[in-house]
Amino acid sequence: MTTQAGTSVPYALTRLGVIMSPEPDNEFETEGVLNPASGRTQDGRLHLLPRLVAQGNVSRVGLAEVTYADGVPHGVVRRGIALSPDEGWERGLNNAGVEDPRVTWVPSLGLHLMTYVAYGPLGPKLALAVSDDLLTWHRMGPLHFEYQPGLDTDLNLFPNKDAVFFPEAVPGPDGEPAYAMLHRPMWDLGWFRPGEGVHLPAGLEDERPGIWVSYVPVASVERDLRALVHLHDHQLVALSAYPFEELKIGAGPPPLRVDEGWLLIHHGVSGHIPPGWDPRTQQVTYGAGAMLLDPLDVTRVLARTSEPVLVPETDDERTGTVANVVFPTAIERVHGQAYVFYGMADARIGVARLDPTT
Protein backbone atom coordinates (compact mmCIF):
# COMPACT_ATOMS: atom_id res chain seq x y z
CA MET A 1 0.00 0.00 0.00
CA THR A 2 1.63 3.24 -1.17
CA THR A 3 0.13 6.62 -1.81
CA GLN A 4 1.45 9.46 -3.93
CA ALA A 5 0.56 12.58 -1.95
CA GLY A 6 -0.52 15.84 -3.47
CA THR A 7 -1.98 14.39 -6.67
CA SER A 8 -5.61 15.16 -7.47
CA VAL A 9 -8.34 12.84 -8.71
CA PRO A 10 -9.74 14.87 -11.63
CA TYR A 11 -13.33 13.64 -11.52
CA ALA A 12 -16.53 14.97 -9.97
CA LEU A 13 -20.03 13.66 -9.29
CA THR A 14 -23.18 15.67 -9.98
CA ARG A 15 -26.41 14.26 -8.52
CA LEU A 16 -29.34 13.95 -10.91
CA GLY A 17 -32.02 12.67 -8.55
CA VAL A 18 -33.89 9.55 -7.45
CA ILE A 19 -34.12 6.74 -10.00
CA MET A 20 -35.87 4.08 -7.88
CA SER A 21 -38.06 4.19 -4.77
CA PRO A 22 -39.94 1.44 -2.92
CA GLU A 23 -43.09 0.40 -4.75
CA PRO A 24 -46.25 0.71 -2.65
CA ASP A 25 -47.69 -2.66 -1.63
CA ASN A 26 -44.66 -4.57 -2.97
CA GLU A 27 -43.93 -7.11 -0.24
CA PHE A 28 -40.27 -7.39 -1.28
CA GLU A 29 -39.65 -3.64 -0.84
CA THR A 30 -41.40 -2.72 2.39
CA GLU A 31 -38.12 -1.71 4.05
CA GLY A 32 -36.42 -0.12 1.06
CA VAL A 33 -34.63 -0.46 -2.29
CA LEU A 34 -30.94 0.40 -2.20
CA ASN A 35 -27.31 -0.26 -3.14
CA PRO A 36 -27.74 -1.60 -6.69
CA ALA A 37 -25.42 -3.50 -8.96
CA SER A 38 -25.78 -2.99 -12.70
CA GLY A 39 -25.26 -4.66 -16.05
CA ARG A 40 -26.59 -5.12 -19.58
CA THR A 41 -28.65 -7.97 -20.91
CA GLN A 42 -27.59 -9.57 -24.18
CA ASP A 43 -29.75 -7.14 -26.15
CA GLY A 44 -27.78 -4.21 -24.67
CA ARG A 45 -30.47 -2.94 -22.31
CA LEU A 46 -29.15 -1.49 -19.05
CA HIS A 47 -30.48 -2.93 -15.80
CA LEU A 48 -30.01 -2.30 -12.11
CA LEU A 49 -29.84 -5.17 -9.65
CA PRO A 50 -31.00 -3.46 -6.46
CA ARG A 51 -31.05 -4.82 -2.96
CA LEU A 52 -34.73 -5.21 -2.07
CA VAL A 53 -35.50 -5.35 1.66
CA ALA A 54 -38.66 -7.05 2.87
CA GLN A 55 -40.18 -7.04 6.34
CA GLY A 56 -37.79 -8.45 8.92
CA ASN A 57 -34.72 -7.16 7.05
CA VAL A 58 -34.82 -10.01 4.52
CA SER A 59 -32.92 -8.96 1.41
CA ARG A 60 -33.17 -10.12 -2.19
CA VAL A 61 -31.48 -8.97 -5.38
CA GLY A 62 -33.97 -7.56 -7.85
CA LEU A 63 -33.79 -6.84 -11.56
CA ALA A 64 -34.98 -3.50 -12.94
CA GLU A 65 -34.56 -2.15 -16.47
CA VAL A 66 -33.36 1.46 -16.65
CA THR A 67 -35.53 3.99 -18.51
CA TYR A 68 -34.36 7.32 -19.87
CA ALA A 69 -35.40 10.94 -20.25
CA ASP A 70 -33.51 12.78 -22.99
CA GLY A 71 -30.91 10.00 -22.97
CA VAL A 72 -30.25 10.27 -19.21
CA PRO A 73 -31.13 7.47 -16.73
CA HIS A 74 -34.39 8.56 -15.14
CA GLY A 75 -36.39 5.60 -13.80
CA VAL A 76 -36.81 1.82 -13.88
CA VAL A 77 -39.23 -0.90 -14.90
CA ARG A 78 -39.17 -3.88 -12.55
CA ARG A 79 -38.33 -7.22 -14.16
CA GLY A 80 -38.48 -9.54 -11.15
CA ILE A 81 -36.02 -11.15 -8.73
CA ALA A 82 -32.49 -12.14 -9.72
CA LEU A 83 -31.42 -13.84 -6.46
CA SER A 84 -33.13 -14.78 -3.20
CA PRO A 85 -31.70 -16.18 0.07
CA ASP A 86 -32.64 -19.73 -0.87
CA GLU A 87 -29.55 -21.55 0.37
CA GLY A 88 -29.11 -22.61 3.99
CA TRP A 89 -25.86 -20.68 4.34
CA GLU A 90 -27.68 -17.48 3.31
CA ARG A 91 -30.12 -17.77 6.22
CA GLY A 92 -30.00 -17.93 10.00
CA LEU A 93 -32.76 -18.82 12.42
CA ASN A 94 -33.67 -15.15 12.81
CA ASN A 95 -32.18 -13.55 9.70
CA ALA A 96 -31.73 -14.03 5.97
CA GLY A 97 -30.39 -12.10 3.05
CA VAL A 98 -28.43 -11.76 -0.14
CA GLU A 99 -27.25 -8.20 0.19
CA ASP A 100 -25.40 -5.34 -1.54
CA PRO A 101 -24.50 -6.99 -4.84
CA ARG A 102 -21.74 -5.70 -7.10
CA VAL A 103 -21.75 -6.94 -10.69
CA THR A 104 -18.75 -6.77 -13.01
CA TRP A 105 -18.93 -7.72 -16.68
CA VAL A 106 -15.67 -9.50 -17.56
CA PRO A 107 -15.40 -9.72 -21.37
CA SER A 108 -12.57 -12.26 -21.33
CA LEU A 109 -14.88 -14.68 -19.48
CA GLY A 110 -18.10 -13.69 -21.22
CA LEU A 111 -19.65 -13.53 -17.76
CA HIS A 112 -21.14 -11.16 -15.24
CA LEU A 113 -19.56 -11.76 -11.82
CA MET A 114 -21.88 -10.93 -8.92
CA THR A 115 -20.23 -10.62 -5.54
CA TYR A 116 -22.73 -10.33 -2.73
CA VAL A 117 -23.04 -10.58 1.04
CA ALA A 118 -24.72 -13.74 2.28
CA TYR A 119 -26.22 -12.90 5.66
CA GLY A 120 -26.24 -16.36 7.20
CA PRO A 121 -25.92 -17.97 10.63
CA LEU A 122 -22.49 -16.44 11.35
CA GLY A 123 -23.17 -12.98 9.98
CA PRO A 124 -22.03 -11.40 6.70
CA LYS A 125 -19.94 -13.60 4.41
CA LEU A 126 -18.97 -13.01 0.79
CA ALA A 127 -20.26 -15.16 -2.05
CA LEU A 128 -20.15 -15.28 -5.84
CA ALA A 129 -22.72 -15.94 -8.55
CA VAL A 130 -22.18 -15.79 -12.32
CA SER A 131 -24.39 -15.20 -15.35
CA ASP A 132 -23.94 -14.89 -19.10
CA ASP A 133 -27.21 -13.01 -19.66
CA LEU A 134 -27.83 -11.08 -16.39
CA LEU A 135 -31.15 -12.92 -16.03
CA THR A 136 -30.22 -16.37 -14.74
CA TRP A 137 -27.58 -16.70 -12.04
CA HIS A 138 -25.50 -19.69 -11.02
CA ARG A 139 -24.12 -19.73 -7.48
CA MET A 140 -20.42 -20.52 -7.24
CA GLY A 141 -20.69 -20.53 -3.43
CA PRO A 142 -19.00 -18.70 -0.56
CA LEU A 143 -15.65 -17.08 -1.32
CA HIS A 144 -12.63 -18.78 0.21
CA PHE A 145 -9.46 -16.90 1.10
CA GLU A 146 -6.49 -19.24 0.80
CA TYR A 147 -4.24 -19.40 3.85
CA GLN A 148 -1.34 -16.95 3.71
CA PRO A 149 1.28 -17.67 6.43
CA GLY A 150 2.69 -14.15 6.50
CA LEU A 151 -0.62 -12.74 7.70
CA ASP A 152 -0.60 -14.89 10.84
CA THR A 153 -4.37 -15.34 10.55
CA ASP A 154 -7.12 -16.91 8.48
CA LEU A 155 -9.18 -14.36 6.54
CA ASN A 156 -12.09 -16.81 6.45
CA LEU A 157 -12.63 -16.19 10.17
CA PHE A 158 -13.81 -12.65 9.61
CA PRO A 159 -17.00 -11.05 8.34
CA ASN A 160 -16.39 -9.34 5.01
CA LYS A 161 -18.25 -6.93 2.71
CA ASP A 162 -17.88 -4.57 -0.26
CA ALA A 163 -16.36 -7.10 -2.64
CA VAL A 164 -16.01 -6.26 -6.34
CA PHE A 165 -13.96 -7.64 -9.23
CA PHE A 166 -11.95 -5.60 -11.72
CA PRO A 167 -13.40 -5.93 -15.25
CA GLU A 168 -10.17 -7.24 -16.76
CA ALA A 169 -7.07 -9.08 -15.67
CA VAL A 170 -4.34 -7.08 -13.92
CA PRO A 171 -0.75 -7.98 -13.05
CA GLY A 172 -0.72 -10.24 -10.02
CA PRO A 173 1.96 -10.12 -7.31
CA ASP A 174 4.11 -12.46 -9.40
CA GLY A 175 3.64 -10.35 -12.52
CA GLU A 176 1.38 -12.90 -14.19
CA PRO A 177 -2.16 -11.86 -15.23
CA ALA A 178 -4.79 -12.36 -12.56
CA TYR A 179 -8.38 -11.51 -11.82
CA ALA A 180 -8.40 -9.18 -8.81
CA MET A 181 -11.14 -8.63 -6.25
CA LEU A 182 -11.38 -5.78 -3.76
CA HIS A 183 -12.99 -6.55 -0.39
CA ARG A 184 -13.25 -5.25 3.18
CA PRO A 185 -12.55 -7.64 6.09
CA MET A 186 -13.74 -6.63 9.56
CA TRP A 187 -11.44 -7.68 12.38
CA ASP A 188 -13.73 -7.56 15.43
CA LEU A 189 -14.83 -11.10 16.31
CA GLY A 190 -16.91 -9.91 19.24
CA TRP A 191 -19.94 -10.34 16.96
CA PHE A 192 -19.41 -14.13 17.17
CA ARG A 193 -17.89 -14.63 20.60
CA PRO A 194 -18.67 -11.84 23.07
CA GLY A 195 -15.45 -10.49 24.50
CA GLU A 196 -13.26 -12.03 21.79
CA GLY A 197 -12.44 -8.59 20.42
CA VAL A 198 -10.19 -7.54 17.55
CA HIS A 199 -7.68 -9.85 15.84
CA LEU A 200 -5.42 -8.03 13.39
CA PRO A 201 -3.26 -9.63 10.70
CA ALA A 202 0.50 -9.44 11.16
CA GLY A 203 1.86 -5.97 10.43
CA LEU A 204 -1.48 -4.18 10.67
CA GLU A 205 -1.90 -1.75 13.57
CA ASP A 206 -5.04 0.13 12.47
CA GLU A 207 -8.15 -1.89 13.33
CA ARG A 208 -10.50 0.18 11.16
CA PRO A 209 -11.90 -1.79 8.20
CA GLY A 210 -10.15 -0.89 4.95
CA ILE A 211 -9.88 -1.97 1.33
CA TRP A 212 -7.94 -5.16 0.52
CA VAL A 213 -7.30 -6.97 -2.74
CA SER A 214 -7.00 -10.70 -3.46
CA TYR A 215 -6.13 -12.44 -6.71
CA VAL A 216 -6.96 -15.49 -8.81
CA PRO A 217 -4.48 -16.38 -11.60
CA VAL A 218 -6.04 -16.20 -15.06
CA ALA A 219 -4.47 -19.55 -15.91
CA SER A 220 -6.31 -21.18 -12.99
CA VAL A 221 -9.66 -19.78 -14.11
CA GLU A 222 -9.06 -20.93 -17.68
CA ARG A 223 -8.61 -24.46 -16.39
CA ASP A 224 -11.63 -24.36 -14.07
CA LEU A 225 -14.06 -21.49 -13.54
CA ARG A 226 -14.53 -22.62 -9.94
CA ALA A 227 -11.07 -21.19 -9.20
CA LEU A 228 -12.76 -17.77 -8.96
CA VAL A 229 -13.92 -18.55 -5.43
CA HIS A 230 -10.41 -19.47 -4.25
CA LEU A 231 -8.56 -16.20 -3.73
CA HIS A 232 -4.82 -15.81 -3.10
CA ASP A 233 -2.19 -13.18 -2.30
CA HIS A 234 -4.19 -10.94 0.02
CA GLN A 235 -2.82 -7.40 0.28
CA LEU A 236 -3.91 -4.14 1.84
CA VAL A 237 -4.80 -1.36 -0.62
CA ALA A 238 -6.03 1.54 1.54
CA LEU A 239 -7.14 2.50 5.05
CA SER A 240 -9.03 5.52 6.33
CA ALA A 241 -6.98 8.67 5.89
CA TYR A 242 -9.30 11.72 6.04
CA PRO A 243 -12.07 13.01 8.34
CA PHE A 244 -14.97 11.97 6.08
CA GLU A 245 -13.76 8.34 6.31
CA GLU A 246 -12.56 8.31 9.93
CA LEU A 247 -14.41 5.10 10.88
CA LYS A 248 -13.94 2.91 7.78
CA ILE A 249 -13.80 2.79 4.01
CA GLY A 250 -15.00 0.28 1.44
CA ALA A 251 -15.00 -0.21 -2.31
CA GLY A 252 -17.97 0.95 -4.35
CA PRO A 253 -18.65 0.19 -8.04
CA PRO A 254 -16.33 -1.91 -10.18
CA PRO A 255 -13.13 0.06 -10.87
CA LEU A 256 -13.35 2.09 -14.07
CA ARG A 257 -10.36 2.26 -16.41
CA VAL A 258 -9.50 5.88 -17.17
CA ASP A 259 -6.45 7.60 -18.65
CA GLU A 260 -4.95 8.11 -15.18
CA GLY A 261 -5.31 4.49 -14.04
CA TRP A 262 -8.13 2.62 -12.33
CA LEU A 263 -10.74 5.00 -10.92
CA LEU A 264 -12.27 3.58 -7.74
CA ILE A 265 -15.28 5.33 -6.23
CA HIS A 266 -15.37 4.33 -2.56
CA HIS A 267 -17.43 5.13 0.51
CA GLY A 268 -16.12 6.64 3.71
CA VAL A 269 -17.90 6.63 7.06
CA SER A 270 -17.66 9.13 9.91
CA GLY A 271 -19.56 9.48 13.19
CA HIS A 272 -20.33 6.84 15.81
CA ILE A 273 -21.17 3.13 15.49
CA PRO A 274 -22.33 1.47 18.73
CA PRO A 275 -21.77 -2.27 19.32
CA GLY A 276 -24.00 -4.63 17.36
CA TRP A 277 -25.07 -5.14 13.76
CA ASP A 278 -28.26 -3.05 13.56
CA PRO A 279 -27.44 -0.12 11.22
CA ARG A 280 -30.45 1.79 12.52
CA THR A 281 -28.59 2.41 15.79
CA GLN A 282 -25.70 4.13 14.03
CA GLN A 283 -25.09 7.87 14.17
CA VAL A 284 -22.98 8.14 11.04
CA THR A 285 -22.51 9.88 7.73
CA TYR A 286 -21.63 7.94 4.59
CA GLY A 287 -19.91 9.98 1.88
CA ALA A 288 -18.30 9.04 -1.44
CA GLY A 289 -14.63 9.53 -2.21
CA ALA A 290 -12.41 8.55 -5.12
CA MET A 291 -9.00 6.93 -5.64
CA LEU A 292 -6.75 6.26 -8.60
CA LEU A 293 -5.00 2.88 -8.56
CA ASP A 294 -1.88 2.02 -10.53
CA PRO A 295 -2.72 -0.24 -13.52
CA LEU A 296 0.58 -2.08 -13.07
CA ASP A 297 0.05 -2.64 -9.32
CA VAL A 298 -3.48 -2.10 -8.03
CA THR A 299 -2.24 -2.05 -4.42
CA ARG A 300 -0.54 1.26 -5.22
CA VAL A 301 -2.80 4.28 -4.66
CA LEU A 302 -1.69 7.03 -7.02
CA ALA A 303 -4.08 9.63 -5.65
CA ARG A 304 -7.19 9.97 -3.52
CA THR A 305 -9.62 12.70 -2.57
CA SER A 306 -9.11 14.39 0.80
CA GLU A 307 -12.71 15.63 0.65
CA PRO A 308 -15.76 13.63 -0.41
CA VAL A 309 -17.03 13.93 -3.97
CA LEU A 310 -20.61 13.34 -2.79
CA VAL A 311 -22.19 13.82 0.65
CA PRO A 312 -25.78 13.49 1.92
CA GLU A 313 -27.53 16.78 1.16
CA THR A 314 -31.04 16.11 -0.15
CA ASP A 315 -33.97 14.94 1.95
CA ASP A 316 -33.83 11.52 0.26
CA GLU A 317 -30.17 11.14 1.25
CA ARG A 318 -30.60 12.41 4.79
CA THR A 319 -33.83 10.65 5.80
CA GLY A 320 -34.53 6.91 5.50
CA THR A 321 -33.79 3.58 7.14
CA VAL A 322 -30.28 4.83 7.97
CA ALA A 323 -29.99 8.61 7.89
CA ASN A 324 -27.26 10.52 6.06
CA VAL A 325 -26.08 7.91 3.58
CA VAL A 326 -24.82 8.07 0.00
CA PHE A 327 -23.46 4.65 -0.94
CA PRO A 328 -22.19 4.23 -4.53
CA THR A 329 -22.30 0.68 -5.88
CA ALA A 330 -22.64 0.75 -9.69
CA ILE A 331 -21.20 2.65 -12.64
CA GLU A 332 -22.22 2.51 -16.30
CA ARG A 333 -21.59 4.42 -19.51
CA VAL A 334 -24.60 5.58 -21.53
CA HIS A 335 -23.76 7.08 -24.92
CA GLY A 336 -20.21 7.65 -23.68
CA GLN A 337 -21.26 9.40 -20.46
CA ALA A 338 -20.52 7.70 -17.14
CA TYR A 339 -23.22 7.52 -14.46
CA VAL A 340 -22.91 6.32 -10.86
CA PHE A 341 -25.85 4.67 -9.10
CA TYR A 342 -25.96 4.87 -5.32
CA GLY A 343 -28.01 4.02 -2.24
CA MET A 344 -29.78 6.92 -0.52
CA ALA A 345 -30.28 6.57 3.25
CA ASP A 346 -30.75 2.79 2.81
CA ALA A 347 -34.18 3.48 1.34
CA ARG A 348 -33.93 4.66 -2.30
CA ILE A 349 -31.55 4.71 -5.26
CA GLY A 350 -30.06 7.83 -6.83
CA VAL A 351 -28.03 8.52 -9.94
CA ALA A 352 -25.16 10.96 -10.42
CA ARG A 353 -23.19 12.00 -13.49
CA LEU A 354 -19.43 11.37 -13.41
CA ASP A 355 -17.36 13.99 -15.24
CA PRO A 356 -13.67 14.76 -15.63
CA THR A 357 -12.74 18.12 -14.11
CA THR A 358 -9.71 18.82 -16.32
C-alpha positions as CSV (number, residue, x, y, z in Angstrom):
1,M,0.0,0.0,0.0
2,T,1.6,3.2,-1.2
3,T,0.1,6.6,-1.8
4,Q,1.5,9.5,-3.9
5,A,0.6,12.6,-1.9
6,G,-0.5,15.8,-3.5
7,T,-2.0,14.4,-6.7
8,S,-5.6,15.2,-7.5
9,V,-8.3,12.8,-8.7
10,P,-9.7,14.9,-11.6
11,Y,-13.3,13.6,-11.5
12,A,-16.5,15.0,-10.0
13,L,-20.0,13.7,-9.3
14,T,-23.2,15.7,-10.0
15,R,-26.4,14.3,-8.5
16,L,-29.3,14.0,-10.9
17,G,-32.0,12.7,-8.5
18,V,-33.9,9.6,-7.5
19,I,-34.1,6.7,-10.0
20,M,-35.9,4.1,-7.9
21,S,-38.1,4.2,-4.8
22,P,-39.9,1.4,-2.9
23,E,-43.1,0.4,-4.8
24,P,-46.2,0.7,-2.7
25,D,-47.7,-2.7,-1.6
26,N,-44.7,-4.6,-3.0
27,E,-43.9,-7.1,-0.2
28,F,-40.3,-7.4,-1.3
29,E,-39.7,-3.6,-0.8
30,T,-41.4,-2.7,2.4
31,E,-38.1,-1.7,4.0
32,G,-36.4,-0.1,1.1
33,V,-34.6,-0.5,-2.3
34,L,-30.9,0.4,-2.2
35,N,-27.3,-0.3,-3.1
36,P,-27.7,-1.6,-6.7
37,A,-25.4,-3.5,-9.0
38,S,-25.8,-3.0,-12.7
39,G,-25.3,-4.7,-16.1
40,R,-26.6,-5.1,-19.6
41,T,-28.7,-8.0,-20.9
42,Q,-27.6,-9.6,-24.2
43,D,-29.7,-7.1,-26.1
44,G,-27.8,-4.2,-24.7
45,R,-30.5,-2.9,-22.3
46,L,-29.1,-1.5,-19.1
47,H,-30.5,-2.9,-15.8
48,L,-30.0,-2.3,-12.1
49,L,-29.8,-5.2,-9.7
50,P,-31.0,-3.5,-6.5
51,R,-31.1,-4.8,-3.0
52,L,-34.7,-5.2,-2.1
53,V,-35.5,-5.3,1.7
54,A,-38.7,-7.0,2.9
55,Q,-40.2,-7.0,6.3
56,G,-37.8,-8.4,8.9
57,N,-34.7,-7.2,7.1
58,V,-34.8,-10.0,4.5
59,S,-32.9,-9.0,1.4
60,R,-33.2,-10.1,-2.2
61,V,-31.5,-9.0,-5.4
62,G,-34.0,-7.6,-7.8
63,L,-33.8,-6.8,-11.6
64,A,-35.0,-3.5,-12.9
65,E,-34.6,-2.2,-16.5
66,V,-33.4,1.5,-16.6
67,T,-35.5,4.0,-18.5
68,Y,-34.4,7.3,-19.9
69,A,-35.4,10.9,-20.2
70,D,-33.5,12.8,-23.0
71,G,-30.9,10.0,-23.0
72,V,-30.3,10.3,-19.2
73,P,-31.1,7.5,-16.7
74,H,-34.4,8.6,-15.1
75,G,-36.4,5.6,-13.8
76,V,-36.8,1.8,-13.9
77,V,-39.2,-0.9,-14.9
78,R,-39.2,-3.9,-12.5
79,R,-38.3,-7.2,-14.2
80,G,-38.5,-9.5,-11.1
81,I,-36.0,-11.2,-8.7
82,A,-32.5,-12.1,-9.7
83,L,-31.4,-13.8,-6.5
84,S,-33.1,-14.8,-3.2
85,P,-31.7,-16.2,0.1
86,D,-32.6,-19.7,-0.9
87,E,-29.6,-21.5,0.4
88,G,-29.1,-22.6,4.0
89,W,-25.9,-20.7,4.3
90,E,-27.7,-17.5,3.3
91,R,-30.1,-17.8,6.2
92,G,-30.0,-17.9,10.0
93,L,-32.8,-18.8,12.4
94,N,-33.7,-15.2,12.8
95,N,-32.2,-13.5,9.7
96,A,-31.7,-14.0,6.0
97,G,-30.4,-12.1,3.0
98,V,-28.4,-11.8,-0.1
99,E,-27.3,-8.2,0.2
100,D,-25.4,-5.3,-1.5
101,P,-24.5,-7.0,-4.8
102,R,-21.7,-5.7,-7.1
103,V,-21.7,-6.9,-10.7
104,T,-18.7,-6.8,-13.0
105,W,-18.9,-7.7,-16.7
106,V,-15.7,-9.5,-17.6
107,P,-15.4,-9.7,-21.4
108,S,-12.6,-12.3,-21.3
109,L,-14.9,-14.7,-19.5
110,G,-18.1,-13.7,-21.2
111,L,-19.7,-13.5,-17.8
112,H,-21.1,-11.2,-15.2
113,L,-19.6,-11.8,-11.8
114,M,-21.9,-10.9,-8.9
115,T,-20.2,-10.6,-5.5
116,Y,-22.7,-10.3,-2.7
117,V,-23.0,-10.6,1.0
118,A,-24.7,-13.7,2.3
119,Y,-26.2,-12.9,5.7
120,G,-26.2,-16.4,7.2
121,P,-25.9,-18.0,10.6
122,L,-22.5,-16.4,11.3
123,G,-23.2,-13.0,10.0
124,P,-22.0,-11.4,6.7
125,K,-19.9,-13.6,4.4
126,L,-19.0,-13.0,0.8
127,A,-20.3,-15.2,-2.1
128,L,-20.1,-15.3,-5.8
129,A,-22.7,-15.9,-8.5
130,V,-22.2,-15.8,-12.3
131,S,-24.4,-15.2,-15.3
132,D,-23.9,-14.9,-19.1
133,D,-27.2,-13.0,-19.7
134,L,-27.8,-11.1,-16.4
135,L,-31.2,-12.9,-16.0
136,T,-30.2,-16.4,-14.7
137,W,-27.6,-16.7,-12.0
138,H,-25.5,-19.7,-11.0
139,R,-24.1,-19.7,-7.5
140,M,-20.4,-20.5,-7.2
141,G,-20.7,-20.5,-3.4
142,P,-19.0,-18.7,-0.6
143,L,-15.6,-17.1,-1.3
144,H,-12.6,-18.8,0.2
145,F,-9.5,-16.9,1.1
146,E,-6.5,-19.2,0.8
147,Y,-4.2,-19.4,3.9
148,Q,-1.3,-17.0,3.7
149,P,1.3,-17.7,6.4
150,G,2.7,-14.2,6.5
151,L,-0.6,-12.7,7.7
152,D,-0.6,-14.9,10.8
153,T,-4.4,-15.3,10.6
154,D,-7.1,-16.9,8.5
155,L,-9.2,-14.4,6.5
156,N,-12.1,-16.8,6.5
157,L,-12.6,-16.2,10.2
158,F,-13.8,-12.6,9.6
159,P,-17.0,-11.0,8.3
160,N,-16.4,-9.3,5.0
161,K,-18.3,-6.9,2.7
162,D,-17.9,-4.6,-0.3
163,A,-16.4,-7.1,-2.6
164,V,-16.0,-6.3,-6.3
165,F,-14.0,-7.6,-9.2
166,F,-12.0,-5.6,-11.7
167,P,-13.4,-5.9,-15.2
168,E,-10.2,-7.2,-16.8
169,A,-7.1,-9.1,-15.7
170,V,-4.3,-7.1,-13.9
171,P,-0.8,-8.0,-13.1
172,G,-0.7,-10.2,-10.0
173,P,2.0,-10.1,-7.3
174,D,4.1,-12.5,-9.4
175,G,3.6,-10.3,-12.5
176,E,1.4,-12.9,-14.2
177,P,-2.2,-11.9,-15.2
178,A,-4.8,-12.4,-12.6
179,Y,-8.4,-11.5,-11.8
180,A,-8.4,-9.2,-8.8
181,M,-11.1,-8.6,-6.2
182,L,-11.4,-5.8,-3.8
183,H,-13.0,-6.5,-0.4
184,R,-13.3,-5.3,3.2
185,P,-12.5,-7.6,6.1
186,M,-13.7,-6.6,9.6
187,W,-11.4,-7.7,12.4
188,D,-13.7,-7.6,15.4
189,L,-14.8,-11.1,16.3
190,G,-16.9,-9.9,19.2
191,W,-19.9,-10.3,17.0
192,F,-19.4,-14.1,17.2
193,R,-17.9,-14.6,20.6
194,P,-18.7,-11.8,23.1
195,G,-15.5,-10.5,24.5
196,E,-13.3,-12.0,21.8
197,G,-12.4,-8.6,20.4
198,V,-10.2,-7.5,17.6
199,H,-7.7,-9.9,15.8
200,L,-5.4,-8.0,13.4
201,P,-3.3,-9.6,10.7
202,A,0.5,-9.4,11.2
203,G,1.9,-6.0,10.4
204,L,-1.5,-4.2,10.7
205,E,-1.9,-1.7,13.6
206,D,-5.0,0.1,12.5
207,E,-8.2,-1.9,13.3
208,R,-10.5,0.2,11.2
209,P,-11.9,-1.8,8.2
210,G,-10.2,-0.9,4.9
211,I,-9.9,-2.0,1.3
212,W,-7.9,-5.2,0.5
213,V,-7.3,-7.0,-2.7
214,S,-7.0,-10.7,-3.5
215,Y,-6.1,-12.4,-6.7
216,V,-7.0,-15.5,-8.8
217,P,-4.5,-16.4,-11.6
218,V,-6.0,-16.2,-15.1
219,A,-4.5,-19.5,-15.9
220,S,-6.3,-21.2,-13.0
221,V,-9.7,-19.8,-14.1
222,E,-9.1,-20.9,-17.7
223,R,-8.6,-24.5,-16.4
224,D,-11.6,-24.4,-14.1
225,L,-14.1,-21.5,-13.5
226,R,-14.5,-22.6,-9.9
227,A,-11.1,-21.2,-9.2
228,L,-12.8,-17.8,-9.0
229,V,-13.9,-18.5,-5.4
230,H,-10.4,-19.5,-4.3
231,L,-8.6,-16.2,-3.7
232,H,-4.8,-15.8,-3.1
233,D,-2.2,-13.2,-2.3
234,H,-4.2,-10.9,0.0
235,Q,-2.8,-7.4,0.3
236,L,-3.9,-4.1,1.8
237,V,-4.8,-1.4,-0.6
238,A,-6.0,1.5,1.5
239,L,-7.1,2.5,5.0
240,S,-9.0,5.5,6.3
241,A,-7.0,8.7,5.9
242,Y,-9.3,11.7,6.0
243,P,-12.1,13.0,8.3
244,F,-15.0,12.0,6.1
245,E,-13.8,8.3,6.3
246,E,-12.6,8.3,9.9
247,L,-14.4,5.1,10.9
248,K,-13.9,2.9,7.8
249,I,-13.8,2.8,4.0
250,G,-15.0,0.3,1.4
251,A,-15.0,-0.2,-2.3
252,G,-18.0,1.0,-4.4
253,P,-18.6,0.2,-8.0
254,P,-16.3,-1.9,-10.2
255,P,-13.1,0.1,-10.9
256,L,-13.3,2.1,-14.1
257,R,-10.4,2.3,-16.4
258,V,-9.5,5.9,-17.2
259,D,-6.4,7.6,-18.6
260,E,-4.9,8.1,-15.2
261,G,-5.3,4.5,-14.0
262,W,-8.1,2.6,-12.3
263,L,-10.7,5.0,-10.9
264,L,-12.3,3.6,-7.7
265,I,-15.3,5.3,-6.2
266,H,-15.4,4.3,-2.6
267,H,-17.4,5.1,0.5
268,G,-16.1,6.6,3.7
269,V,-17.9,6.6,7.1
270,S,-17.7,9.1,9.9
271,G,-19.6,9.5,13.2
272,H,-20.3,6.8,15.8
273,I,-21.2,3.1,15.5
274,P,-22.3,1.5,18.7
275,P,-21.8,-2.3,19.3
276,G,-24.0,-4.6,17.4
277,W,-25.1,-5.1,13.8
278,D,-28.3,-3.0,13.6
279,P,-27.4,-0.1,11.2
280,R,-30.4,1.8,12.5
281,T,-28.6,2.4,15.8
282,Q,-25.7,4.1,14.0
283,Q,-25.1,7.9,14.2
284,V,-23.0,8.1,11.0
285,T,-22.5,9.9,7.7
286,Y,-21.6,7.9,4.6
287,G,-19.9,10.0,1.9
288,A,-18.3,9.0,-1.4
289,G,-14.6,9.5,-2.2
290,A,-12.4,8.6,-5.1
291,M,-9.0,6.9,-5.6
292,L,-6.8,6.3,-8.6
293,L,-5.0,2.9,-8.6
294,D,-1.9,2.0,-10.5
295,P,-2.7,-0.2,-13.5
296,L,0.6,-2.1,-13.1
297,D,0.1,-2.6,-9.3
298,V,-3.5,-2.1,-8.0
299,T,-2.2,-2.1,-4.4
300,R,-0.5,1.3,-5.2
301,V,-2.8,4.3,-4.7
302,L,-1.7,7.0,-7.0
303,A,-4.1,9.6,-5.6
304,R,-7.2,10.0,-3.5
305,T,-9.6,12.7,-2.6
306,S,-9.1,14.4,0.8
307,E,-12.7,15.6,0.7
308,P,-15.8,13.6,-0.4
309,V,-17.0,13.9,-4.0
310,L,-20.6,13.3,-2.8
311,V,-22.2,13.8,0.6
312,P,-25.8,13.5,1.9
313,E,-27.5,16.8,1.2
314,T,-31.0,16.1,-0.1
315,D,-34.0,14.9,2.0
316,D,-33.8,11.5,0.3
317,E,-30.2,11.1,1.3
318,R,-30.6,12.4,4.8
319,T,-33.8,10.6,5.8
320,G,-34.5,6.9,5.5
321,T,-33.8,3.6,7.1
322,V,-30.3,4.8,8.0
323,A,-30.0,8.6,7.9
324,N,-27.3,10.5,6.1
325,V,-26.1,7.9,3.6
326,V,-24.8,8.1,0.0
327,F,-23.5,4.6,-0.9
328,P,-22.2,4.2,-4.5
329,T,-22.3,0.7,-5.9
330,A,-22.6,0.7,-9.7
331,I,-21.2,2.6,-12.6
332,E,-22.2,2.5,-16.3
333,R,-21.6,4.4,-19.5
334,V,-24.6,5.6,-21.5
335,H,-23.8,7.1,-24.9
336,G,-20.2,7.6,-23.7
337,Q,-21.3,9.4,-20.5
338,A,-20.5,7.7,-17.1
339,Y,-23.2,7.5,-14.5
340,V,-22.9,6.3,-10.9
341,F,-25.8,4.7,-9.1
342,Y,-26.0,4.9,-5.3
343,G,-28.0,4.0,-2.2
344,M,-29.8,6.9,-0.5
345,A,-30.3,6.6,3.2
346,D,-30.7,2.8,2.8
347,A,-34.2,3.5,1.3
348,R,-33.9,4.7,-2.3
349,I,-31.6,4.7,-5.3
350,G,-30.1,7.8,-6.8
351,V,-28.0,8.5,-9.9
352,A,-25.2,11.0,-10.4
353,R,-23.2,12.0,-13.5
354,L,-19.4,11.4,-13.4
355,D,-17.4,14.0,-15.2
356,P,-13.7,14.8,-15.6
357,T,-12.7,18.1,-14.1
358,T,-9.7,18.8,-16.3
